[in-house]
Amino acid sequence: MKTKGMIKEHVISDDLFAAAHVAFLKGDHWVAYNTIPYFLEKGDIYFFKAADEAYEFSDNNISEYDDYQVLHAYSTDELLKRISYGENLERQLANPDANGLYNTDGNSFTDALIDHIEQQQILNNKNVSIMNQQNFEYLKDNIKYLGFGEKQHDELEAHLKEGKESFQMTYATEVNKKPFEAVLNFRKSDKSDMVFLNSYQATLERSNGEKMEQTFYLNKGKGVTAKEAYNLLEGRAVHKELTNKAGEPYKAWIQLDFENKDKHNNHEVKQYHENYGYDLKAAIGKFGVMELDGGEKEKNLLHSLQKGNIQSVTMIAADEPQKMFIEANPEFKTINVYDDKMHRLDKEERLDLLEKTAVKELKEEGLINDNKESQELKPEMKNGKEVKEDQIQKVKQDNKKTAKQKTDKNDSLLPKKRVGQKKGLKIP
């Protein structure tokens, strides 16, 4: 890029200063400004969202009157720091011998320049105030989105006005009668005066009195929410959109590994990516859950489970509706099931529930005889009907159980000897 004739100091017009303020609010933080003129007006500075756009513009606009330099700034205050602002001008105004236009009575040229400098300083102070207000609103939204409430606004505003490099705020509540606390960590950016919520340390006291702790790191105030942190510390899994080292987004189930910790004394995080093969809807579908209706109930159920919640559902097993609770279990590609008293079903109880559900589904599809004593597979199953192998096996196991029960009741499969009753009175 051409540098000959570049002026080291500039004065920025009021209109251009206002335009810069609007551009920064829109997120256009890459600036290409013309180094040739001393007094910069609209048309001498252009704003871009990306660096390559700014440099391309600079390279393509070189002439006798145009020589653009690229810089990066987040606010008008920072822009003034990056573009030298009239040091020579102030020196000339203060030195009568160096300023041929200066006289004791003053003149319109110097008065206008002094007014301009004063207006810029006033506008700059206003801009700092606006920037603080915008930062305040931005952090308020972060805190609300993360689930830390709206009762800390005054404290947050006070911290921002003090202009600290970093500060902390605490949050405490109860979730399901269990104490949950968080320490929120705020820090000023290295690139601007913007303050961000970078992380928080969450602590949960479980029902048995055990305290679980974890630090959750955030990206521009976004990441694991307070409720998700609670669920993770309870041992459940959460489905999140994450970002890899290349900045590319991906989705995965995450779960804390309470057996292992990293160098920062944080629990390691287990991840189950999409290619791991966990299908939450299919896992629920095996249990005859009524809320899996293809509509809003199903959508809300899946969303709640992805947040790591335990969700109340109604299951239909052996034609009887039962209130149950379920949670996602991506590691084993299934769901954990609890009864209405929050007792977690063991393996045998789950198999029994699955078997009853399988029989019901096969009945509804007309693939087994509707006979309480025997659930025989119909021959129509072979005529283009597809039935899961595990369901068939469960039906066969049920048949074996029924036969065994009959055997135990009669002690023998042979008919018992018939005993006739004689008429008359019994002789003592």
C-alpha positions in Angstrom: 0.0 0.0 0.0 1.2 3.5 -0.8 2.6 5.4 2.1 4.2 8.5 0.5 2.6 11.7 1.6 0.9 10.0 4.6 -0.2 12.6 7.3 0.4 11.5 10.8 -2.2 13.7 12.4 -5.8 14.3 11.5 -8.9 16.1 12.6 -12.3 14.2 12.3 -15.5 16.0 11.4 -18.5 15.8 13.7 -20.6 14.1 10.9 -17.9 11.5 10.5 -17.6 11.0 14.2 -21.3 10.3 14.5 -21.2 8.0 11.5 -18.3 6.0 13.1 -20.4 5.6 16.3 -23.3 4.1 14.3 -20.9 1.8 12.4 -19.4 0.4 15.6 -22.9 -0.2 17.0 -23.6 -2.3 13.8 -20.5 -4.4 14.4 -18.3 -2.8 11.7 -15.0 -2.8 13.6 -12.5 -2.8 10.6 -11.7 0.7 9.5 -10.0 2.0 6.3 -9.2 5.7 6.5 -7.6 8.0 4.0 -4.1 9.2 5.2 -3.8 12.0 2.6 -6.2 14.7 3.9 -5.6 16.4 7.2 -9.3 17.1 7.9 -11.2 13.8 7.6 -14.8 14.0 6.5 -17.5 11.5 5.3 -15.9 9.6 2.4 -12.5 9.6 4.0 -13.2 6.7 6.4 -15.0 3.4 5.5 -16.1 0.6 7.9 -16.2 -3.1 7.4 -17.2 -6.3 9.3 -14.2 -8.3 8.1 -10.5 -7.6 7.8 -10.1 -8.9 4.3 -12.9 -6.6 3.1 -11.1 -3.6 4.6 -7.7 -4.5 3.1 -9.2 -5.3 -0.3 -10.8 -1.8 -0.3 -7.5 -0.2 0.7 -5.5 -2.0 -2.0 -8.1 -1.1 -4.7 -8.3 2.6 -3.9 -4.9 4.1 -4.4 -4.5 7.4 -6.2 -2.8 10.8 -5.9 -5.6 11.8 -3.5 -6.3 8.4 -1.8 -4.1 6.3 0.4 -6.0 4.1 2.9 -4.6 2.6 6.0 -6.5 -0.2 7.8 -7.0 -0.5 11.6 -9.2 -2.3 14.0 -11.3 -0.5 16.7 -14.4 -1.2 18.9 -15.4 2.3 19.7 -15.0 6.0 18.7 -12.8 6.4 21.8 -10.5 3.7 20.5 -10.6 5.2 17.0 -9.3 8.5 18.3 -6.5 6.7 20.1 -5.5 4.9 16.9 -5.7 8.0 14.6 -3.4 10.7 16.0 -5.7 13.7 16.7 -4.2 17.1 16.1 -1.2 17.3 18.5 0.4 19.7 16.1 -2.8 21.8 15.9 -3.0 22.2 19.6 0.7 23.1 19.7 0.2 25.8 17.1 -2.9 27.2 18.9 -0.9 27.5 22.1 2.1 29.2 20.5 1.4 32.7 18.9 4.8 32.8 17.1 4.1 29.4 15.4 0.6 30.3 14.5 0.4 33.1 11.9 -3.4 33.3 12.2 -3.3 33.9 15.9 -4.0 37.4 17.3 -5.1 38.8 20.6 -8.6 39.5 19.3 -9.0 36.0 18.0 -10.3 35.0 14.6 -13.0 32.8 13.1 -10.5 30.0 12.0 -9.0 29.4 15.5 -12.4 29.9 17.2 -13.9 27.2 14.9 -11.1 24.8 15.6 -11.3 25.3 19.4 -15.1 24.8 19.3 -14.6 21.7 17.2 -12.1 20.2 19.7 -14.4 21.0 22.6 -17.4 19.4 20.8 -15.3 16.3 20.1 -14.4 16.0 23.8 -18.1 16.3 24.8 -19.1 13.8 22.2 -16.4 11.5 23.3 -17.6 11.6 26.9 -21.1 10.9 25.8 -19.8 8.0 23.7 -18.1 6.4 26.7 -21.4 6.7 28.6 -23.3 5.1 25.8 -20.7 2.4 25.5 -21.1 1.6 29.2 -24.8 1.5 28.9 -24.6 -0.9 25.9 -22.2 -3.1 27.8 -24.6 -3.1 30.7 -27.6 -4.1 28.6 -25.5 -6.8 26.9 -24.4 -8.3 30.2 -27.9 -8.1 31.6 -29.1 -10.3 28.6 -26.2 -12.7 29.2 -27.1 -13.2 32.9 -30.8 -13.6 32.1 -30.2 -16.1 29.3 -27.9 -18.2 31.5 -30.7 -18.3 34.2 -29.0 -16.2 36.9 -32.0 -14.0 37.4 -32.6 -10.2 37.2 -31.9 -9.1 40.8 -28.3 -8.1 40.3 -28.6 -5.3 37.9 -27.7 -2.5 40.3 -24.5 -4.4 41.4 -23.5 -5.0 37.8 -24.0 -1.4 36.8 -21.9 -0.2 39.8 -19.0 -2.5 38.8 -19.1 -1.3 35.2 -19.0 2.4 36.3 -16.0 1.7 38.4 -14.1 0.6 35.3 -12.4 -2.4 36.9 -10.4 -4.8 34.8 -12.2 -7.8 36.4 -14.8 -8.4 39.1 -17.1 -11.2 40.5 -20.7 -11.5 41.4 -22.4 -14.3 43.4 -25.7 -16.1 42.8 -27.5 -18.4 45.2 -30.8 -20.3 45.0 -32.5 -23.7 45.7 -33.3 -26.2 43.0 -35.6 -29.1 44.1 -34.8 -28.2 47.7 -31.0 -28.5 47.0 -28.7 -25.4 47.5 -27.2 -24.2 44.3 -24.6 -21.4 44.1 -22.5 -19.8 41.4 -19.7 -17.2 41.3 -19.8 -15.3 38.1 -16.4 -14.0 36.7 -16.3 -10.8 34.6 -13.3 -9.5 32.8 -12.5 -6.6 30.4 -11.4 -7.6 26.9 -7.8 -7.2 25.9 -8.9 -5.7 22.6 -11.4 -3.1 23.8 -13.2 -1.7 26.9 -16.0 -4.2 26.6 -16.5 -6.4 29.7 -17.5 -10.0 29.2 -18.9 -12.8 31.5 -16.2 -15.4 30.8 -17.0 -18.2 33.3 -18.7 -19.2 36.5 -18.0 -21.7 39.3 -21.1 -23.7 40.2 -21.7 -25.6 43.5 -24.5 -28.0 44.2 -25.2 -29.7 47.5 -26.9 -33.0 46.9 -29.5 -34.7 49.0 -26.9 -36.7 50.8 -24.9 -33.6 51.8 -22.2 -34.2 49.2 -21.0 -31.0 47.5 -20.3 -31.1 43.7 -18.3 -28.3 42.0 -17.5 -27.4 38.4 -16.2 -24.4 36.5 -18.1 -23.7 33.3 -16.4 -21.6 30.6 -18.5 -19.3 28.4 -18.0 -17.9 24.9 -19.3 -14.3 24.7 -21.6 -15.0 27.6 -23.1 -18.1 26.1 -22.7 -21.8 27.1 -24.0 -24.1 29.8 -27.0 -22.4 31.6 -27.5 -22.5 35.4 -30.2 -25.2 35.1 -28.0 -27.3 32.8 -25.2 -26.9 35.3 -27.5 -28.2 38.0 -28.4 -31.2 35.9 -24.8 -32.0 35.0 -23.8 -31.8 38.7 -26.6 -34.2 39.4 -25.0 -36.6 37.0 -27.3 -36.3 34.0 -26.4 -35.6 30.4 -27.1 -32.4 28.4 -27.3 -31.9 24.7 -25.4 -28.8 23.6 -24.1 -27.0 20.5 -20.4 -26.7 20.9 -17.5 -25.3 18.8 -14.3 -27.1 17.9 -10.8 -25.5 17.7 -11.3 -24.5 14.1 -14.4 -22.5 15.2 -16.9 -24.9 13.6 -20.1 -25.7 15.4 -21.2 -29.2 16.3 -23.8 -30.9 18.5 -23.0 -33.5 21.3 -24.3 -34.8 24.5 -22.0 -33.9 27.4 -21.8 -35.5 30.9 -19.4 -34.9 33.8 -17.0 -37.7 34.6 -17.0 -37.8 38.4 -14.2 -40.4 38.5 -11.6 -38.2 36.8 -10.4 -34.5 37.0 -8.3 -32.3 34.8 -5.3 -30.2 35.8 -7.6 -27.4 36.9 -9.4 -29.7 39.3 -12.5 -29.7 37.1 -14.4 -32.9 36.4 -13.5 -34.1 32.9 -16.3 -33.9 30.4 -17.5 -37.0 28.4 -18.9 -36.2 25.0 -21.2 -38.3 22.8 -21.2 -36.9 19.3 -23.9 -37.4 16.7 -22.0 -40.1 15.0 -22.0 -42.0 18.3 -25.5 -43.1 17.3 -27.7 -42.1 20.2 -31.3 -41.6 19.1 -33.3 -40.2 22.0 -36.7 -40.4 20.3 -36.1 -44.1 19.4 -34.9 -44.9 22.9 -38.1 -43.4 24.4 -40.3 -45.1 21.7 -39.5 -48.6 23.1 -41.4 -47.8 26.3 -44.8 -46.9 24.9 -44.7 -43.2 26.0 -48.0 -41.5 25.3 -46.3 -38.0 25.0 -44.5 -39.3 21.9 -47.4 -38.1 19.7 -45.5 -36.4 16.9 -46.8 -33.0 18.0 -46.1 -30.3 20.6 -46.0 -32.7 23.5 -43.3 -34.7 21.8 -41.3 -31.6 20.9 -41.5 -30.3 24.5 -40.5 -33.7 25.9 -37.5 -34.1 23.8 -36.4 -30.5 24.4 -36.7 -30.9 28.2 -34.7 -34.2 28.2 -32.0 -32.5 26.0 -31.6 -29.9 28.8 -30.8 -32.7 31.2 -34.1 -32.6 33.0 -36.0 -35.6 34.5 -39.4 -35.6 32.8 -42.7 -37.0 33.9 -44.4 -39.2 31.2 -47.3 -41.7 30.9 -46.5 -45.2 29.7 -49.0 -47.7 28.5 -47.8 -51.2 29.4 -50.2 -54.3 29.3 -53.1 -51.8 28.6 -52.5 -50.0 31.9 -51.4 -46.3 32.0 -48.6 -45.7 34.4 -47.0 -42.4 35.5 -43.3 -42.7 35.2 -40.2 -40.4 35.0 -37.4 -40.6 32.5 -34.0 -39.1 31.7 -31.6 -39.4 28.8 -28.8 -41.9 29.0 -26.6 -41.4 25.9 -23.7 -43.5 27.1 -25.8 -46.7 26.9 -28.1 -45.4 24.1 -31.2 -45.7 26.2 -33.2 -43.8 28.9 -33.3 -44.2 32.7 -36.7 -45.0 34.0 -38.1 -44.1 37.4 -41.5 -45.1 38.9 -43.9 -42.5 40.4 -42.0 -42.6 43.7 -38.7 -41.8 41.9 -37.4 -45.3 42.4 -35.1 -46.1 39.5 -36.0 -49.3 37.7 -33.2 -51.9 37.7 -32.4 -54.1 34.7 -35.0 -56.8 35.4 -37.8 -54.2 36.0 -36.9 -52.4 32.8 -37.0 -55.7 30.8 -40.4 -56.5 32.3 -41.7 -53.1 31.3 -40.2 -53.4 27.8 -41.8 -56.8 27.4 -45.3 -55.6 28.3 -44.8 -52.6 25.9 -43.8 -55.0 23.1 -46.8 -57.2 23.6 -49.1 -54.1 23.5 -47.5 -52.8 20.3 -47.7 -56.1 18.5 -51.4 -56.4 19.5 -52.1 -53.0 18.0 -50.4 -53.9 14.8 -52.4 -57.1 14.7 -49.3 -59.3 14.7 -50.2 -61.5 17.7 -53.4 -63.2 18.9 -55.3 -61.2 21.5 -55.3 -64.1 24.0 -54.5 -63.5 27.6 -53.2 -67.0 28.1 -51.1 -67.2 25.0 -49.5 -64.5 22.8 -48.9 -66.5 19.7 -47.3 -64.8 16.7 -49.7 -64.6 13.7 -48.6 -65.9 10.3 -49.5 -62.6 8.8 -46.2 -61.2 10.3 -44.4 -62.7 7.3 -46.5 -60.9 4.7 -44.5 -57.7 4.5 -44.9 -56.8 8.1 -41.7 -55.9 9.9 -41.4 -56.7 13.6 -38.3 -56.0 15.8 -36.4 -59.1 16.7 -36.2 -58.2 20.4 -40.0 -57.8 20.5 -40.5 -61.2 19.1 -38.1 -62.7 21.6 -39.9 -61.1 24.4 -43.2 -62.5 23.2 -41.6 -66.0 23.0 -40.2 -65.6 26.5 -43.7 -64.7 27.7 -45.1 -67.8 26.2 -42.5 -69.9 28.0 -43.5 -68.2 31.3 -47.2 -68.9 30.7 -46.5 -72.6 30.0 -44.3 -72.9 33.1 -47.0 -71.3 35.3 -49.5 -73.8 34.0 -47.1 -76.7 34.7 -46.5 -75.5 38.3 -50.2 -75.1 38.9 -51.1 -78.6 37.8 -47.9 -80.4 38.9 -48.2 -82.4 35.7 -49.3 -82.0 32.1 -51.4 -85.3 32.4 -55.1 -85.0 33.2 -55.9 -85.8 36.9 -58.0 -88.9 37.7 -61.7 -88.0 37.8 -63.4 -88.6 41.2 -67.1 -89.1 41.2 -69.4 -88.0 44.0 -71.7 -90.7 45.6 -75.2 -89.8 46.6 -76.5 -90.6 50.2 -75.6 -89.9 53.7 -72.2 -90.3 55.2 -72.0 -93.1 57.8 -69.9 -92.1 60.8 
